[in-house]
Amino acid sequence: MNRLAIYRIAFLAALFALCLTATVPPAHAATIGNTTEVALTGTVSCARCQGIQPTHKGYTPYSWALYSVSQGDDIVLVVQGTAYRLQGDKNQILKFMGDKVRVTGRLEGSTLAVEGIGRASKGE
């Protein structure tokens, strides 16, 4: 086989894989109207830091995130580089600031209405 044929086969295989992933719904998701029931595992953070807690003089990463939220920043769940704005009981969500958690709820766009939150198991 020549190089051109190999490139064409590789291109078609990649295109097929891309089309296949676009048609398969994500695991643990069910669509209801505009919202999707999801279960996501990620890190709770403030929107400004998005999982990368900088060191600020006089603050721990946890206290800085709490300060940022008190100044109006959103609380987010960072999942593999994507941030989802969390809505729900702030006091309950803030208990998990900086922790890896599993969140269940309704996802609409990039906003996740939290129905349940808890620490992620070691395998997640």
Jmol script that loads the backbone (N, CA, C; Angstrom):
load data "model"
ATOM      1  N   MET A   1       0.840  -1.181   0.000  1.00  0.00           N
ATOM      2  CA  MET A   1       0.000   0.000   0.000  1.00  0.00           C
ATOM      3  C   MET A   1       0.884   1.242   0.000  1.00  0.00           C
ATOM      4  N   ASN A   2       0.466   2.236  -0.719  1.00  0.00           N
ATOM      5  CA  ASN A   2       1.254   3.458  -0.724  1.00  0.00           C
ATOM      6  C   ASN A   2       0.799   4.388   0.412  1.00  0.00           C
ATOM      7  N   ARG A   3       1.568   5.423   0.619  1.00  0.00           N
ATOM      8  CA  ARG A   3       1.293   6.351   1.731  1.00  0.00           C
ATOM      9  C   ARG A   3      -0.065   7.025   1.613  1.00  0.00           C
ATOM     10  N   LEU A   4      -0.450   7.411   0.418  1.00  0.00           N
ATOM     11  CA  LEU A   4      -1.717   8.094   0.211  1.00  0.00           C
ATOM     12  C   LEU A   4      -2.890   7.207   0.641  1.00  0.00           C
ATOM     13  N   ALA A   5      -2.827   5.947   0.306  1.00  0.00           N
ATOM     14  CA  ALA A   5      -3.893   5.016   0.701  1.00  0.00           C
ATOM     15  C   ALA A   5      -3.939   4.861   2.217  1.00  0.00           C
ATOM     16  N   ILE A   6      -2.779   4.789   2.856  1.00  0.00           N
ATOM     17  CA  ILE A   6      -2.728   4.666   4.324  1.00  0.00           C
ATOM     18  C   ILE A   6      -3.314   5.914   4.979  1.00  0.00           C
ATOM     19  N   TYR A   7      -2.969   7.088   4.467  1.00  0.00           N
ATOM     20  CA  TYR A   7      -3.516   8.336   5.012  1.00  0.00           C
ATOM     21  C   TYR A   7      -5.029   8.394   4.842  1.00  0.00           C
ATOM     22  N   ARG A   8      -5.515   7.960   3.705  1.00  0.00           N
ATOM     23  CA  ARG A   8      -6.972   7.958   3.462  1.00  0.00           C
ATOM     24  C   ARG A   8      -7.681   7.019   4.434  1.00  0.00           C
ATOM     25  N   ILE A   9      -7.128   5.846   4.636  1.00  0.00           N
ATOM     26  CA  ILE A   9      -7.734   4.886   5.568  1.00  0.00           C
ATOM     27  C   ILE A   9      -7.724   5.451   6.992  1.00  0.00           C
ATOM     28  N   ALA A  10      -6.608   6.039   7.399  1.00  0.00           N
ATOM     29  CA  ALA A  10      -6.511   6.627   8.736  1.00  0.00           C
ATOM     30  C   ALA A  10      -7.509   7.771   8.891  1.00  0.00           C
ATOM     31  N   PHE A  11      -7.643   8.596   7.863  1.00  0.00           N
ATOM     32  CA  PHE A  11      -8.584   9.713   7.906  1.00  0.00           C
ATOM     33  C   PHE A  11     -10.018   9.208   8.033  1.00  0.00           C
ATOM     34  N   LEU A  12     -10.388   8.206   7.240  1.00  0.00           N
ATOM     35  CA  LEU A  12     -11.741   7.664   7.289  1.00  0.00           C
ATOM     36  C   LEU A  12     -12.023   6.995   8.633  1.00  0.00           C
ATOM     37  N   ALA A  13     -11.031   6.315   9.205  1.00  0.00           N
ATOM     38  CA  ALA A  13     -11.206   5.687  10.519  1.00  0.00           C
ATOM     39  C   ALA A  13     -11.429   6.749  11.593  1.00  0.00           C
ATOM     40  N   ALA A  14     -10.655   7.817  11.539  1.00  0.00           N
ATOM     41  CA  ALA A  14     -10.816   8.907  12.510  1.00  0.00           C
ATOM     42  C   ALA A  14     -12.174   9.581  12.340  1.00  0.00           C
ATOM     43  N   LEU A  15     -12.588   9.798  11.115  1.00  0.00           N
ATOM     44  CA  LEU A  15     -13.889  10.407  10.835  1.00  0.00           C
ATOM     45  C   LEU A  15     -15.011   9.516  11.343  1.00  0.00           C
ATOM     46  N   PHE A  16     -14.907   8.222  11.122  1.00  0.00           N
ATOM     47  CA  PHE A  16     -15.907   7.275  11.611  1.00  0.00           C
ATOM     48  C   PHE A  16     -15.982   7.317  13.135  1.00  0.00           C
ATOM     49  N   ALA A  17     -14.825   7.305  13.806  1.00  0.00           N
ATOM     50  CA  ALA A  17     -14.797   7.347  15.276  1.00  0.00           C
ATOM     51  C   ALA A  17     -15.414   8.639  15.795  1.00  0.00           C
ATOM     52  N   LEU A  18     -15.131   9.745  15.136  1.00  0.00           N
ATOM     53  CA  LEU A  18     -15.690  11.028  15.544  1.00  0.00           C
ATOM     54  C   LEU A  18     -17.205  11.037  15.393  1.00  0.00           C
ATOM     55  N   CYS A  19     -17.696  10.524  14.291  1.00  0.00           N
ATOM     56  CA  CYS A  19     -19.145  10.462  14.071  1.00  0.00           C
ATOM     57  C   CYS A  19     -19.808   9.531  15.070  1.00  0.00           C
ATOM     58  N   LEU A  20     -19.159   8.438  15.404  1.00  0.00           N
ATOM     59  CA  LEU A  20     -19.712   7.478  16.351  1.00  0.00           C
ATOM     60  C   LEU A  20     -19.826   8.093  17.740  1.00  0.00           C
ATOM     61  N   THR A  21     -18.806   8.819  18.182  1.00  0.00           N
ATOM     62  CA  THR A  21     -18.858   9.430  19.518  1.00  0.00           C
ATOM     63  C   THR A  21     -19.874  10.552  19.576  1.00  0.00           C
ATOM     64  N   ALA A  22     -20.146  11.200  18.462  1.00  0.00           N
ATOM     65  CA  ALA A  22     -21.130  12.282  18.451  1.00  0.00           C
ATOM     66  C   ALA A  22     -22.550  11.752  18.571  1.00  0.00           C
ATOM     67  N   THR A  23     -22.767  10.500  18.194  1.00  0.00           N
ATOM     68  CA  THR A  23     -24.127   9.947  18.234  1.00  0.00           C
ATOM     69  C   THR A  23     -24.409   9.140  19.487  1.00  0.00           C
ATOM     70  N   VAL A  24     -23.387   8.794  20.268  1.00  0.00           N
ATOM     71  CA  VAL A  24     -23.583   8.004  21.485  1.00  0.00           C
ATOM     72  C   VAL A  24     -23.708   8.961  22.662  1.00  0.00           C
ATOM     73  N   PRO A  25     -24.793   8.885  23.457  1.00  0.00           N
ATOM     74  CA  PRO A  25     -24.932   9.780  24.602  1.00  0.00           C
ATOM     75  C   PRO A  25     -23.913   9.438  25.678  1.00  0.00           C
ATOM     76  N   PRO A  26     -23.502  10.430  26.499  1.00  0.00           N
ATOM     77  CA  PRO A  26     -22.530  10.165  27.557  1.00  0.00           C
ATOM     78  C   PRO A  26     -23.107   9.217  28.604  1.00  0.00           C
ATOM     79  N   ALA A  27     -22.223   8.501  29.285  1.00  0.00           N
ATOM     80  CA  ALA A  27     -22.656   7.574  30.332  1.00  0.00           C
ATOM     81  C   ALA A  27     -23.292   8.339  31.484  1.00  0.00           C
ATOM     82  N   HIS A  28     -24.236   7.725  32.133  1.00  0.00           N
ATOM     83  CA  HIS A  28     -24.919   8.311  33.285  1.00  0.00           C
ATOM     84  C   HIS A  28     -25.658   9.593  32.926  1.00  0.00           C
ATOM     85  N   ALA A  29     -26.263   9.664  31.747  1.00  0.00           N
ATOM     86  CA  ALA A  29     -26.989  10.869  31.357  1.00  0.00           C
ATOM     87  C   ALA A  29     -28.340  10.495  30.755  1.00  0.00           C
ATOM     88  N   ALA A  30     -29.338  11.292  31.084  1.00  0.00           N
ATOM     89  CA  ALA A  30     -30.667  11.127  30.506  1.00  0.00           C
ATOM     90  C   ALA A  30     -31.205  12.513  30.204  1.00  0.00           C
ATOM     91  N   THR A  31     -31.645  12.750  28.978  1.00  0.00           N
ATOM     92  CA  THR A  31     -32.109  14.068  28.570  1.00  0.00           C
ATOM     93  C   THR A  31     -33.596  14.227  28.866  1.00  0.00           C
ATOM     94  N   ILE A  32     -33.941  15.354  29.501  1.00  0.00           N
ATOM     95  CA  ILE A  32     -35.330  15.702  29.786  1.00  0.00           C
ATOM     96  C   ILE A  32     -35.506  17.157  29.346  1.00  0.00           C
ATOM     97  N   GLY A  33     -36.165  17.383  28.211  1.00  0.00           N
ATOM     98  CA  GLY A  33     -36.315  18.743  27.693  1.00  0.00           C
ATOM     99  C   GLY A  33     -34.947  19.319  27.375  1.00  0.00           C
ATOM    100  N   ASN A  34     -34.650  20.496  27.933  1.00  0.00           N
ATOM    101  CA  ASN A  34     -33.356  21.154  27.725  1.00  0.00           C
ATOM    102  C   ASN A  34     -32.306  20.675  28.709  1.00  0.00           C
ATOM    103  N   THR A  35     -32.729  19.980  29.774  1.00  0.00           N
ATOM    104  CA  THR A  35     -31.790  19.569  30.806  1.00  0.00           C
ATOM    105  C   THR A  35     -31.417  18.106  30.651  1.00  0.00           C
ATOM    106  N   THR A  36     -30.274  17.758  31.202  1.00  0.00           N
ATOM    107  CA  THR A  36     -29.769  16.396  31.163  1.00  0.00           C
ATOM    108  C   THR A  36     -29.444  15.960  32.584  1.00  0.00           C
ATOM    109  N   GLU A  37     -29.958  14.798  32.979  1.00  0.00           N
ATOM    110  CA  GLU A  37     -29.605  14.220  34.272  1.00  0.00           C
ATOM    111  C   GLU A  37     -28.195  13.654  34.150  1.00  0.00           C
ATOM    112  N   VAL A  38     -27.266  14.098  35.019  1.00  0.00           N
ATOM    113  CA  VAL A  38     -25.878  13.654  34.926  1.00  0.00           C
ATOM    114  C   VAL A  38     -25.326  13.284  36.296  1.00  0.00           C
ATOM    115  N   ALA A  39     -24.249  12.542  36.270  1.00  0.00           N
ATOM    116  CA  ALA A  39     -23.428  12.263  37.444  1.00  0.00           C
ATOM    117  C   ALA A  39     -21.990  12.530  37.014  1.00  0.00           C
ATOM    118  N   LEU A  40     -21.383  13.587  37.540  1.00  0.00           N
ATOM    119  CA  LEU A  40     -20.039  13.995  37.139  1.00  0.00           C
ATOM    120  C   LEU A  40     -19.080  13.922  38.321  1.00  0.00           C
ATOM    121  N   THR A  41     -17.830  13.599  38.032  1.00  0.00           N
ATOM    122  CA  THR A  41     -16.786  13.569  39.052  1.00  0.00           C
ATOM    123  C   THR A  41     -15.742  14.613  38.685  1.00  0.00           C
ATOM    124  N   GLY A  42     -15.423  15.491  39.636  1.00  0.00           N
ATOM    125  CA  GLY A  42     -14.443  16.540  39.389  1.00  0.00           C
ATOM    126  C   GLY A  42     -14.070  17.233  40.680  1.00  0.00           C
ATOM    127  N   THR A  43     -13.439  18.391  40.560  1.00  0.00           N
ATOM    128  CA  THR A  43     -12.970  19.157  41.706  1.00  0.00           C
ATOM    129  C   THR A  43     -13.798  20.417  41.869  1.00  0.00           C
ATOM    130  N   VAL A  44     -14.249  20.681  43.105  1.00  0.00           N
ATOM    131  CA  VAL A  44     -15.005  21.892  43.401  1.00  0.00           C
ATOM    132  C   VAL A  44     -14.019  23.037  43.583  1.00  0.00           C
ATOM    133  N   SER A  45     -14.296  24.157  42.928  1.00  0.00           N
ATOM    134  CA  SER A  45     -13.402  25.304  42.977  1.00  0.00           C
ATOM    135  C   SER A  45     -14.205  26.581  42.777  1.00  0.00           C
ATOM    136  N   CYS A  46     -13.517  27.712  42.858  1.00  0.00           N
ATOM    137  CA  CYS A  46     -14.166  28.981  42.517  1.00  0.00           C
ATOM    138  C   CYS A  46     -13.941  29.228  41.030  1.00  0.00           C
ATOM    139  N   ALA A  47     -14.793  30.022  40.425  1.00  0.00           N
ATOM    140  CA  ALA A  47     -14.712  30.262  38.988  1.00  0.00           C
ATOM    141  C   ALA A  47     -13.396  30.941  38.596  1.00  0.00           C
ATOM    142  N   ARG A  48     -12.846  31.748  39.480  1.00  0.00           N
ATOM    143  CA  ARG A  48     -11.602  32.450  39.165  1.00  0.00           C
ATOM    144  C   ARG A  48     -10.427  31.483  39.088  1.00  0.00           C
ATOM    145  N   CYS A  49     -10.388  30.516  39.990  1.00  0.00           N
ATOM    146  CA  CYS A  49      -9.244  29.588  40.053  1.00  0.00           C
ATOM    147  C   CYS A  49      -9.428  28.369  39.161  1.00  0.00           C
ATOM    148  N   GLN A  50     -10.642  27.903  39.010  1.00  0.00           N
ATOM    149  CA  GLN A  50     -11.001  26.735  38.200  1.00  0.00           C
ATOM    150  C   GLN A  50     -10.053  25.561  38.423  1.00  0.00           C
ATOM    151  N   GLY A  51      -9.907  25.175  39.677  1.00  0.00           N
ATOM    152  CA  GLY A  51      -9.127  23.988  40.007  1.00  0.00           C
ATOM    153  C   GLY A  51      -7.649  24.226  40.216  1.00  0.00           C
ATOM    154  N   ILE A  52      -7.130  25.378  39.805  1.00  0.00           N
ATOM    155  CA  ILE A  52      -5.721  25.699  39.999  1.00  0.00           C
ATOM    156  C   ILE A  52      -5.654  26.732  41.115  1.00  0.00           C
ATOM    157  N   GLN A  53      -5.503  26.248  42.330  1.00  0.00           N
ATOM    158  CA  GLN A  53      -5.538  27.144  43.481  1.00  0.00           C
ATOM    159  C   GLN A  53      -4.192  27.852  43.642  1.00  0.00           C
ATOM    160  N   PRO A  54      -4.123  29.138  43.304  1.00  0.00           N
ATOM    161  CA  PRO A  54      -2.864  29.867  43.469  1.00  0.00           C
ATOM    162  C   PRO A  54      -2.593  30.132  44.952  1.00  0.00           C
ATOM    163  N   THR A  55      -1.347  30.377  45.273  1.00  0.00           N
ATOM    164  CA  THR A  55      -0.975  30.693  46.648  1.00  0.00           C
ATOM    165  C   THR A  55      -1.007  32.210  46.816  1.00  0.00           C
ATOM    166  N   HIS A  56      -1.821  32.679  47.746  1.00  0.00           N
ATOM    167  CA  HIS A  56      -1.915  34.100  48.043  1.00  0.00           C
ATOM    168  C   HIS A  56      -1.464  34.311  49.482  1.00  0.00           C
ATOM    169  N   LYS A  57      -0.719  35.354  49.697  1.00  0.00           N
ATOM    170  CA  LYS A  57      -0.168  35.628  51.015  1.00  0.00           C
ATOM    171  C   LYS A  57      -1.290  35.740  52.042  1.00  0.00           C
ATOM    172  N   GLY A  58      -1.185  34.953  53.092  1.00  0.00           N
ATOM    173  CA  GLY A  58      -2.165  34.995  54.170  1.00  0.00           C
ATOM    174  C   GLY A  58      -3.372  34.089  53.950  1.00  0.00           C
ATOM    175  N   TYR A  59      -3.410  33.342  52.857  1.00  0.00           N
ATOM    176  CA  TYR A  59      -4.537  32.469  52.552  1.00  0.00           C
ATOM    177  C   TYR A  59      -4.056  31.045  52.295  1.00  0.00           C
ATOM    178  N   THR A  60      -4.888  30.101  52.661  1.00  0.00           N
ATOM    179  CA  THR A  60      -4.702  28.737  52.189  1.00  0.00           C
ATOM    180  C   THR A  60      -5.498  28.634  50.887  1.00  0.00           C
ATOM    181  N   PRO A  61      -5.267  27.613  50.078  1.00  0.00           N
ATOM    182  CA  PRO A  61      -6.085  27.471  48.869  1.00  0.00           C
ATOM    183  C   PRO A  61      -7.582  27.424  49.192  1.00  0.00           C
ATOM    184  N   TYR A  62      -7.938  26.755  50.291  1.00  0.00           N
ATOM    185  CA  TYR A  62      -9.343  26.658  50.703  1.00  0.00           C
ATOM    186  C   TYR A  62      -9.898  28.027  51.102  1.00  0.00           C
ATOM    187  N   SER A  63      -9.161  28.765  51.944  1.00  0.00           N
ATOM    188  CA  SER A  63      -9.669  30.067  52.395  1.00  0.00           C
ATOM    189  C   SER A  63      -9.714  31.075  51.241  1.00  0.00           C
ATOM    190  N   TRP A  64      -8.782  30.966  50.280  1.00  0.00           N
ATOM    191  CA  TRP A  64      -8.818  31.862  49.118  1.00  0.00           C
ATOM    192  C   TRP A  64     -10.062  31.593  48.269  1.00  0.00           C
ATOM    193  N   ALA A  65     -10.372  30.314  48.064  1.00  0.00           N
ATOM    194  CA  ALA A  65     -11.564  29.969  47.287  1.00  0.00           C
ATOM    195  C   ALA A  65     -12.820  30.481  47.987  1.00  0.00           C
ATOM    196  N   LEU A  66     -12.889  30.323  49.304  1.00  0.00           N
ATOM    197  CA  LEU A  66     -14.037  30.837  50.055  1.00  0.00           C
ATOM    198  C   LEU A  66     -14.129  32.354  49.941  1.00  0.00           C
ATOM    199  N   TYR A  67     -12.989  33.033  50.015  1.00  0.00           N
ATOM    200  CA  TYR A  67     -12.971  34.480  49.864  1.00  0.00           C
ATOM    201  C   TYR A  67     -13.479  34.880  48.476  1.00  0.00           C
ATOM    202  N   SER A  68     -13.003  34.191  47.443  1.00  0.00           N
ATOM    203  CA  SER A  68     -13.433  34.505  46.071  1.00  0.00           C
ATOM    204  C   SER A  68     -14.932  34.337  45.902  1.00  0.00           C
ATOM    205  N   VAL A  69     -15.483  33.267  46.479  1.00  0.00           N
ATOM    206  CA  VAL A  69     -16.925  33.031  46.397  1.00  0.00           C
ATOM    207  C   VAL A  69     -17.680  34.114  47.156  1.00  0.00           C
ATOM    208  N   SER A  70     -17.153  34.531  48.309  1.00  0.00           N
ATOM    209  CA  SER A  70     -17.821  35.596  49.076  1.00  0.00           C
ATOM    210  C   SER A  70     -17.804  36.926  48.332  1.00  0.00           C
ATOM    211  N   GLN A  71     -16.858  37.106  47.398  1.00  0.00           N
ATOM    212  CA  GLN A  71     -16.763  38.324  46.600  1.00  0.00           C
ATOM    213  C   GLN A  71     -17.591  38.245  45.319  1.00  0.00           C
ATOM    214  N   GLY A  72     -18.333  37.142  45.144  1.00  0.00           N
ATOM    215  CA  GLY A  72     -19.231  37.043  44.002  1.00  0.00           C
ATOM    216  C   GLY A  72     -18.862  36.022  42.946  1.00  0.00           C
ATOM    217  N   ASP A  73     -17.701  35.375  43.075  1.00  0.00           N
ATOM    218  CA  ASP A  73     -17.343  34.336  42.106  1.00  0.00           C
ATOM    219  C   ASP A  73     -18.284  33.151  42.246  1.00  0.00           C
ATOM    220  N   ASP A  74     -18.527  32.476  41.137  1.00  0.00           N
ATOM    221  CA  ASP A  74     -19.350  31.274  41.150  1.00  0.00           C
ATOM    222  C   ASP A  74     -18.551  30.104  41.690  1.00  0.00           C
ATOM    223  N   ILE A  75     -19.268  29.116  42.206  1.00  0.00           N
ATOM    224  CA  ILE A  75     -18.656  27.844  42.572  1.00  0.00           C
ATOM    225  C   ILE A  75     -18.777  26.960  41.342  1.00  0.00           C
ATOM    226  N   VAL A  76     -17.672  26.308  40.969  1.00  0.00           N
ATOM    227  CA  VAL A  76     -17.673  25.484  39.771  1.00  0.00           C
ATOM    228  C   VAL A  76     -17.178  24.082  40.083  1.00  0.00           C
ATOM    229  N   LEU A  77     -17.567  23.162  39.219  1.00  0.00           N
ATOM    230  CA  LEU A  77     -17.037  21.803  39.238  1.00  0.00           C
ATOM    231  C   LEU A  77     -16.152  21.681  38.005  1.00  0.00           C
ATOM    232  N   VAL A  78     -14.871  21.394  38.213  1.00  0.00           N
ATOM    233  CA  VAL A  78     -13.931  21.274  37.103  1.00  0.00           C
ATOM    234  C   VAL A  78     -13.769  19.791  36.779  1.00  0.00           C
ATOM    235  N   VAL A  79     -14.175  19.426  35.555  1.00  0.00           N
ATOM    236  CA  VAL A  79     -14.108  18.042  35.086  1.00  0.00           C
ATOM    237  C   VAL A  79     -13.244  18.017  33.833  1.00  0.00           C
ATOM    238  N   GLN A  80     -12.053  17.475  33.936  1.00  0.00           N
ATOM    239  CA  GLN A  80     -11.128  17.360  32.805  1.00  0.00           C
ATOM    240  C   GLN A  80     -11.003  18.665  32.029  1.00  0.00           C
ATOM    241  N   GLY A  81     -10.779  19.758  32.727  1.00  0.00           N
ATOM    242  CA  GLY A  81     -10.562  21.052  32.089  1.00  0.00           C
ATOM    243  C   GLY A  81     -11.815  21.828  31.751  1.00  0.00           C
ATOM    244  N   THR A  82     -12.998  21.251  31.953  1.00  0.00           N
ATOM    245  CA  THR A  82     -14.259  21.939  31.688  1.00  0.00           C
ATOM    246  C   THR A  82     -14.893  22.326  33.015  1.00  0.00           C
ATOM    247  N   ALA A  83     -15.327  23.581  33.122  1.00  0.00           N
ATOM    248  CA  ALA A  83     -15.932  24.073  34.360  1.00  0.00           C
ATOM    249  C   ALA A  83     -17.450  24.160  34.213  1.00  0.00           C
ATOM    250  N   TYR A  84     -18.160  23.598  35.177  1.00  0.00           N
ATOM    251  CA  TYR A  84     -19.619  23.655  35.233  1.00  0.00           C
ATOM    252  C   TYR A  84     -20.012  24.474  36.450  1.00  0.00           C
ATOM    253  N   ARG A  85     -20.805  25.521  36.244  1.00  0.00           N
ATOM    254  CA  ARG A  85     -21.254  26.372  37.351  1.00  0.00           C
ATOM    255  C   ARG A  85     -22.257  25.581  38.190  1.00  0.00           C
ATOM    256  N   LEU A  86     -22.020  25.533  39.512  1.00  0.00           N
ATOM    257  CA  LEU A  86     -22.879  24.768  40.408  1.00  0.00           C
ATOM    258  C   LEU A  86     -23.953  25.658  41.015  1.00  0.00           C
ATOM    259  N   GLN A  87     -25.191  25.187  40.987  1.00  0.00           N
ATOM    260  CA  GLN A  87     -26.308  25.864  41.637  1.00  0.00           C
ATOM    261  C   GLN A  87     -26.861  24.921  42.688  1.00  0.00           C
ATOM    262  N   GLY A  88     -27.225  25.474  43.804  1.00  0.00           N
ATOM    263  CA  GLY A  88     -27.789  24.664  44.873  1.00  0.00           C
ATOM    264  C   GLY A  88     -27.471  25.283  46.222  1.00  0.00           C
ATOM    265  N   ASP A  89     -27.541  24.474  47.257  1.00  0.00           N
ATOM    266  CA  ASP A  89     -27.263  24.921  48.618  1.00  0.00           C
ATOM    267  C   ASP A  89     -25.775  25.248  48.749  1.00  0.00           C
ATOM    268  N   LYS A  90     -25.450  26.558  48.750  1.00  0.00           N
ATOM    269  CA  LYS A  90     -24.048  26.998  48.795  1.00  0.00           C
ATOM    270  C   LYS A  90     -23.321  26.441  50.007  1.00  0.00           C
ATOM    271  N   ASN A  91     -23.978  26.460  51.160  1.00  0.00           N
ATOM    272  CA  ASN A  91     -23.315  25.979  52.372  1.00  0.00           C
ATOM    273  C   ASN A  91     -22.935  24.509  52.248  1.00  0.00           C
ATOM    274  N   GLN A  92     -23.788  23.712  51.648  1.00  0.00           N
ATOM    275  CA  GLN A  92     -23.498  22.294  51.447  1.00  0.00           C
ATOM    276  C   GLN A  92     -22.359  22.119  50.444  1.00  0.00           C
ATOM    277  N   ILE A  93     -22.402  22.870  49.343  1.00  0.00           N
ATOM    278  CA  ILE A  93     -21.375  22.746  48.307  1.00  0.00           C
ATOM    279  C   ILE A  93     -20.022  23.237  48.810  1.00  0.00           C
ATOM    280  N   LEU A  94     -20.008  24.314  49.589  1.00  0.00           N
ATOM    281  CA  LEU A  94     -18.752  24.881  50.091  1.00  0.00           C
ATOM    282  C   LEU A  94     -18.000  23.921  51.005  1.00  0.00           C
ATOM    283  N   LYS A  95     -18.682  22.963  51.601  1.00  0.00           N
ATOM    284  CA  LYS A  95     -18.015  21.968  52.452  1.00  0.00           C
ATOM    285  C   LYS A  95     -17.013  21.138  51.648  1.00  0.00           C
ATOM    286  N   PHE A  96     -17.206  21.089  50.330  1.00  0.00           N
ATOM    287  CA  PHE A  96     -16.364  20.262  49.477  1.00  0.00           C
ATOM    288  C   PHE A  96     -15.373  21.074  48.651  1.00  0.00           C
ATOM    289  N   MET A  97     -15.195  22.360  48.985  1.00  0.00           N
ATOM    290  CA  MET A  97     -14.296  23.237  48.234  1.00  0.00           C
ATOM    291  C   MET A  97     -12.889  22.628  48.177  1.00  0.00           C
ATOM    292  N   GLY A  98     -12.375  22.466  46.973  1.00  0.00           N
ATOM    293  CA  GLY A  98     -11.035  21.930  46.771  1.00  0.00           C
ATOM    294  C   GLY A  98     -10.968  20.412  46.739  1.00  0.00           C
ATOM    295  N   ASP A  99     -12.082  19.738  46.996  1.00  0.00           N
ATOM    296  CA  ASP A  99     -12.101  18.276  47.042  1.00  0.00           C
ATOM    297  C   ASP A  99     -12.560  17.679  45.718  1.00  0.00           C
ATOM    298  N   LYS A 100     -12.172  16.439  45.501  1.00  0.00           N
ATOM    299  CA  LYS A 100     -12.672  15.675  44.355  1.00  0.00           C
ATOM    300  C   LYS A 100     -13.997  15.056  44.783  1.00  0.00           C
ATOM    301  N   VAL A 101     -15.059  15.363  44.032  1.00  0.00           N
ATOM    302  CA  VAL A 101     -16.405  14.948  44.409  1.00  0.00           C
ATOM    303  C   VAL A 101     -17.135  14.310  43.238  1.00  0.00           C
ATOM    304  N   ARG A 102     -18.230  13.651  43.574  1.00  0.00           N
ATOM    305  CA  ARG A 102     -19.172  13.136  42.573  1.00  0.00           C
ATOM    306  C   ARG A 102     -20.463  13.912  42.782  1.00  0.00           C
ATOM    307  N   VAL A 103     -20.925  14.577  41.717  1.00  0.00           N
ATOM    308  CA  VAL A 103     -22.114  15.420  41.785  1.00  0.00           C
ATOM    309  C   VAL A 103     -23.180  14.842  40.861  1.00  0.00           C
ATOM    310  N   THR A 104     -24.394  14.736  41.368  1.00  0.00           N
ATOM    311  CA  THR A 104     -25.529  14.359  40.529  1.00  0.00           C
ATOM    312  C   THR A 104     -26.451  15.563  40.439  1.00  0.00           C
ATOM    313  N   GLY A 105     -27.101  15.691  39.302  1.00  0.00           N
ATOM    314  CA  GLY A 105     -28.016  16.813  39.140  1.00  0.00           C
ATOM    315  C   GLY A 105     -28.450  16.979  37.705  1.00  0.00           C
ATOM    316  N   ARG A 106     -29.016  18.142  37.441  1.00  0.00           N
ATOM    317  CA  ARG A 106     -29.533  18.465  36.103  1.00  0.00           C
ATOM    318  C   ARG A 106     -28.610  19.489  35.460  1.00  0.00           C
ATOM    319  N   LEU A 107     -28.116  19.122  34.273  1.00  0.00           N
ATOM    320  CA  LEU A 107     -27.198  19.979  33.532  1.00  0.00           C
ATOM    321  C   LEU A 107     -27.950  20.679  32.419  1.00  0.00           C
ATOM    322  N   GLU A 108     -27.863  22.017  32.412  1.00  0.00           N
ATOM    323  CA  GLU A 108     -28.446  22.818  31.350  1.00  0.00           C
ATOM    324  C   GLU A 108     -27.369  23.773  30.872  1.00  0.00           C
ATOM    325  N   GLY A 109     -26.849  23.518  29.686  1.00  0.00           N
ATOM    326  CA  GLY A 109     -25.713  24.299  29.190  1.00  0.00           C
ATOM    327  C   GLY A 109     -24.497  23.978  30.041  1.00  0.00           C
ATOM    328  N   SER A 110     -23.917  24.999  30.662  1.00  0.00           N
ATOM    329  CA  SER A 110     -22.765  24.772  31.540  1.00  0.00           C
ATOM    330  C   SER A 110     -23.136  24.977  33.009  1.00  0.00           C
ATOM    331  N   THR A 111     -24.430  24.976  33.317  1.00  0.00           N
ATOM    332  CA  THR A 111     -24.904  25.135  34.696  1.00  0.00           C
ATOM    333  C   THR A 111     -25.451  23.809  35.193  1.00  0.00           C
ATOM    334  N   LEU A 112     -24.963  23.387  36.349  1.00  0.00           N
ATOM    335  CA  LEU A 112     -25.373  22.122  36.945  1.00  0.00           C
ATOM    336  C   LEU A 112     -26.145  22.401  38.228  1.00  0.00           C
ATOM    337  N   ALA A 113     -27.449  22.073  38.227  1.00  0.00           N
ATOM    338  CA  ALA A 113     -28.279  22.196  39.428  1.00  0.00           C
ATOM    339  C   ALA A 113     -28.013  20.963  40.282  1.00  0.00           C
ATOM    340  N   VAL A 114     -27.357  21.152  41.419  1.00  0.00           N
ATOM    341  CA  VAL A 114     -26.904  20.052  42.264  1.00  0.00           C
ATOM    342  C   VAL A 114     -28.079  19.428  43.007  1.00  0.00           C
ATOM    343  N   GLU A 115     -28.212  18.105  42.841  1.00  0.00           N
ATOM    344  CA  GLU A 115     -29.212  17.347  43.590  1.00  0.00           C
ATOM    345  C   GLU A 115     -28.541  16.503  44.667  1.00  0.00           C
ATOM    346  N   GLY A 116     -27.293  16.110  44.427  1.00  0.00           N
ATOM    347  CA  GLY A 116     -26.536  15.328  45.395  1.00  0.00           C
ATOM    348  C   GLY A 116     -25.041  15.551  45.201  1.00  0.00           C
ATOM    349  N   ILE A 117     -24.295  15.571  46.314  1.00  0.00           N
ATOM    350  CA  ILE A 117     -22.851  15.788  46.236  1.00  0.00           C
ATOM    351  C   ILE A 117     -22.192  14.984  47.360  1.00  0.00           C
ATOM    352  N   GLY A 118     -21.061  14.375  47.023  1.00  0.00           N
ATOM    353  CA  GLY A 118     -20.300  13.609  48.009  1.00  0.00           C
ATOM    354  C   GLY A 118     -18.898  13.379  47.515  1.00  0.00           C
ATOM    355  N   ARG A 119     -18.034  12.999  48.419  1.00  0.00           N
ATOM    356  CA  ARG A 119     -16.648  12.739  48.049  1.00  0.00           C
ATOM    357  C   ARG A 119     -16.592  11.593  47.036  1.00  0.00           C
ATOM    358  N   ALA A 120     -15.695  11.722  46.077  1.00  0.00           N
ATOM    359  CA  ALA A 120     -15.529  10.690  45.053  1.00  0.00           C
ATOM    360  C   ALA A 120     -14.818   9.490  45.650  1.00  0.00           C
ATOM    361  N   SER A 121     -15.162   8.311  45.170  1.00  0.00           N
ATOM    362  CA  SER A 121     -14.468   7.117  45.623  1.00  0.00           C
ATOM    363  C   SER A 121     -13.070   7.085  45.019  1.00  0.00           C
ATOM    364  N   LYS A 122     -12.197   6.276  45.577  1.00  0.00           N
ATOM    365  CA  LYS A 122     -10.796   6.268  45.136  1.00  0.00           C
ATOM    366  C   LYS A 122     -10.632   5.899  43.671  1.00  0.00           C
ATOM    367  N   GLY A 123     -11.508   5.068  43.119  1.00  0.00           N
ATOM    368  CA  GLY A 123     -11.382   4.643  41.735  1.00  0.00           C
ATOM    369  C   GLY A 123     -11.872   5.639  40.706  1.00  0.00           C
ATOM    370  N   GLU A 124     -12.541   6.692  41.137  1.00  0.00           N
ATOM    371  CA  GLU A 124     -13.129   7.654  40.187  1.00  0.00           C
ATOM    372  C   GLU A 124     -12.139   8.728  39.811  1.00  0.00           C
TER     373      GLU A 124
END
end "model"
wireframe off; spacefill off
backbone 0.3
color backbone group
